[in-house]
């Protein structure tokens, strides 16, 4: 990722798990991290690679990422990557976001996922949450390795 200018658009809404992964990728790549609402102050044309990240909510990335993509003009094969934290670390949950990116002319060149702690709803009361302690140091190292391979 040498000499590439990278922007990560990150939504980390509950425990900060997703931001931890964004920060690991940023450390390895020099990427700038912003929230979707801040994109009006950024020009995507200034970046070689765009990352979109959030936790997974009802089998999808955060709605604000979909809203952002809907507002963007058609891209000319702008390179993008997606990542998430989710209860079981399932990359298949990226498919709806990847589809929307492709419809807007982005070329998705990579994806990363890892488990993230969740303790909402009945999970909090029955189990004390799932994926406790995640992301962990191994997940952060894996995210850095992902960034280096992009």
N, C-alpha and C positions, 0 to 999 in steps of 0.2 A: 504494500500500500504506500510505498515511498512516493513522496511528492504529490499524492492525490489529496485534493481538498474534499473532506467528507463532512456531511451534516447528518446528525441523528435527530429525528423527531420522536420524542419520547413522552409517553403517558405512564406515570407510575402513581396509581391512585390510592393504594391502600397501605401496604407495609414498606414501600420503597424497594421491593425486590427487583423490579424492572429497572429502576434507576441504577442499582448496583451493577447490573449487567451492562447497561449503557456506559457507565463509567469505566468498566473494565475494557470494553471495546474502544472507548475514547483514549484510554491510557496507551493501548497498543497501536492506535492509528492516528492519534492527534485530532480526532473528530470533534466538532463542536456539537453540543447537545442543547436542543431547544424544545419547547412545548409546541403543540400544534397551533395554539393561538398566536404564537410569536412569528409564524411563517410570513405574515404580512411585512415584517421588517427584514426578511431575508429574500434574496434572489436565488432561486434554485439553479439558474444558469451559471452562478458563480461556483458551483460544486460539481465535482466529478462523479460523486457517489452519494446517494441519499439512503439513509437507513430509517425504517419506520418500526417502532417498537411500542408494545404495551403488554400488560397482562391480558389474559383471555377471559372474556365475560360472556357467558351463554354461548360458548363455542366460537367466539369471534374476538378479534382485536377490539379495542375501545372504539366506540362510535365516533369520537372526535377525529380519528384517523380516516375513517370513511368520509366524514364530512369534509375534511381537508382535501382529500383526493378529488371529491366531486367538484370542488371550487377551482382546482388547478386546470390550466390550459393543457391541451394535448402536448405530450412530450415527444421528442424525436429520439427514441431509444435511450433515454436517460437511464443510466445504471442505478439500480436500487437493490437493497437487501431488506429482509424482514427478520424480526426476531420477537420472541415472547418469553415470558415466564407463565407457566400454567401448571395445574395440579399434577399432571402426569408426564409433562415434557413431550407432548405430542405435536410433531411438526405438521401433521395433517390439518391442524386447526389454523394454519396459515393460508390455506387455499382461498378463502373468500377475499382476503386482502391482496393476495397475489393476483387474483382474477381482476380486481378493480384496478390495480396498478397496470396490468397488461392492457386493459381497456383504455387507459389514459396514455398509452405509448411508452411506458417504462419497460425496461428489460431487467427482470429480477435475476441477479447473479449469485445470490446466496441466501441462506436462511439459517437461523440458529434458534434453538429453544432449550430451556432447562426447566426443571421443576421449581416451583415457587410456593411458599407457604400460603395457605388459605385457611381462614377460620371464620367464615361468614355463614349465617343461617344455622341450619341444624348441625353442620360440621363442628361448629364451635362447642356445642353442647354435648354431642355424642362422642366426639373423638378428641376434642381440644384442638382441632384443625388437622389438616393433611399436609404432607411434605414439610414437616417441621424441620427447621434449621436450613432450609433451602431458600435461595441459592447459597451454596457453601463455597469454600475456597477452591475445591475442584471445579465447580461450575464457573467460577470467575476465571480460573486458568484456561478452561475450555473456551470461554468467550474471547479471551485475549488471543488464543490460538486461532479461533475463527477469524478474527480481525486480521491477523497476519497473513492468512491464506486468501483473503479476498483479493 
